[in-house]
Amino acid sequence: MKAIKVAILDLYDGHPNQGMRGFKEILDRYKAKHNLNLVYQVFDVRGKAEVPDLNFDAYISSGGPGSPVDSEGSVWEQRYWELIDKITACNQQADSVKKHVFFVCHSFQLMCRRLQLGEISLRHSPSFGVLPVHQTALGRQEVIFEGLHDPFYAVDSRSWQVTHPDEDNLKKYGAVLLAIEKERPYVDYPRAMMAIRFNDYFFGTQFHPEANPVGMKAHLINEEKKQQVISEHGERKYDEMIERLEDPGMIRLTQSTMIPNFLDQAILSMQEA
């Protein structure tokens, strides 16, 4: 059985996180469920400027801390864009096996910045919690959302945002806005873009579809983390997040749906080729 190779692009720059564990768990579960010869390799993009070659079938690019603006021109980001450009060129060849990329949170912001699809800015206050994500009309036709409710729930953890979609550039690149954040009628803030299909093979989310409710809960009930969350966001927000983590129709559904649907697409491309 031919190996299916997945590259995980780690943009956490050595910071403690739940994301990398989430990606690995999804891939391990997908491999076992479908009895596949699936292998994956992690590349420390920001810490060591490591990037994979084109000998992978799918790529998952993680979230990460800090500004998605200040890294412009850095060595690691230059190498990152060289990889994305090579994948793009490969996908544009008529007889090539198409390579799919999933961009999460920080990676999503980088792509939006590069393609100028909206305004990149610091939020008025950090977003943190298990929050509803609303699909657009086109989002309801998106295969990666198949099996999710509308709205669906996802872990949102970010200080930055992408707002004010640039319709001209979306059209220029053939990108489609698929989801936006919850409406907040009591404050005069724009709704952030939460998911975009950049093209037939590139897909991205502002939230964390890899989040594991068990791991997240274990992380949050740690006394130090609990007090940090309560200090920053309030006890009510903390209690709400714990409650939503335990609801099987919220993040558990999102984690078991989106990236597996993405992998289905990537593997279908291989089979068609």
Buried (B, 14 or more C-beta within 10 A) or exposed (E): EEEBBBBBBBBBBEEEBBBBBBBBBBBEBBBEEEEBEBEBEBBBBBBEBBBBEBEBBBBBBBBBBBEBEEBEEEEBBEBBBEBBEBBBEBBEEEEEBBBBBBBBBBBBBBBBBBBBBBBBBEEEEEBBBBBBBBBBEEBEEBEBBEBBBEBBBBBBBBEBBBBBBBEEBBEEBEBBBBBBBEEEEEEEEBBBBBBBBBBEBBBBBBBBBBBBBEBBBEBBEEEEEBEEBBEEBEEEBBEBBBEBBEEEEBBBBBBBBBBBBBBBBBBEBBEEE
